[in-house]
Amino acid sequence: MTEQASHTPRVFSGVQPTGNLHLGNYLGAIRKFVTLQHEMASMFCIVDLHAITVWQDPKALKAQTGEIAAAYLAAGIDPERAIIFHQSAVPQHAELAWIFQCVARMGWLNRMTQFKDKAGKDKERASVGLFTYPTLMAADILAYKATHVPVGEDQKQHLELARDIAGKFNLDFGAEDFFPLPEPLIRGAGARVMSLRDGTAKMSKSDPSDNSRITLTDDADAIAKKIKKAKSDPEVLPSEEAGLEGRPEAANLVGIYAALSQKSMDDVLFEFGGQGFGAFKPALAELAVEKLAPISAEMRRLMDDPAHIDRVLKDGARRAGAIAEGVLADTKKIVGFLGR
Ligand code: TYM
């Protein structure tokens, strides 16, 4: 993209420490982080400031922050190569978010579907932070002038807003090309993993049914049981992707198989076309266990070594802070703030 031309490529992404990581988080985001760290300078954040836009028990928040760090490491992110850190350790995120709250328009935020979903019927009782959430997300990315943002499909609208904020800032302050317009990386299998209980709802941490998601801490038995119980249909599998139309649960299970095995849907259906779920589900369970069990074992090992996690996060925060400090100093000058 031409607007990236003058900016050094940099990847930024984040995960909220709000509960058990699930297969959607892994396939839609974390697994992509592992690949991208070899292609560009990369930063992977644990977004604890975002987490508190809805109530978090302080003790649980602390534990879950360590758990995401463990998941990043267990999945294969190398802390020497990529920067792993927690958001609250770098104050520039909140500082830039404030400036962006003064750039973004109410109308823009009013259109955010995630706010509508999360706030539910009683918008008056939602935190103000939940409403301004996307401005903090833009700040996360732009405090490092990041150019590429790997996320699942559900973050697409927030990423578009981040691009609008970057563009409006550049225009309002006559600072042409100061902030890059970050490019979402959403493509590929796993960008939208659906609930195992309802193929039309996305797999999510907040679904009350534990059987709706496979988590990174599930053991082999739990994974197999959840796949066995997953909603499907009585038909056999088609031999091409087009045949999955109108069969959301079947499409989801085949999609998960494709994403885990890094094959196309058509390749998976070439193998399983004509077979029923009685044959497909055990194959899927076996594949999921094969791919996820080593990660969950490594996560457990790392969570038993909090001193190591602590060192990784402190080092990451120091490296991230050094970058954000420079960007914020320039930003504040552009806005017209007197220096200290
Ligand atoms: P969060 O914590 O909800 O989810 C983390 C990542 O997992 C992806 N994801 C999914 N992908 C596929 N299928 C699913 N069912 C599924 N569920 C979740 C999300 O798209 C995300 O990539 N707002 C972000 C965190 C964030 C962020 C950022 C991301 C804060 N600042 C800056 C990128 C850049 C969020 O709530 O993700």
Residues whose N, C-alpha, C, O or C-beta is under 5 A from the ligand:
A	BS01	TYM	F12 S13 G14 V15 Q16 G24 N25 G28 A29 V47 H50 M137 D140 V149 P150 V151 G152 E153 D154 Q155 G190 A191 R192 V193 M194 K202 M203
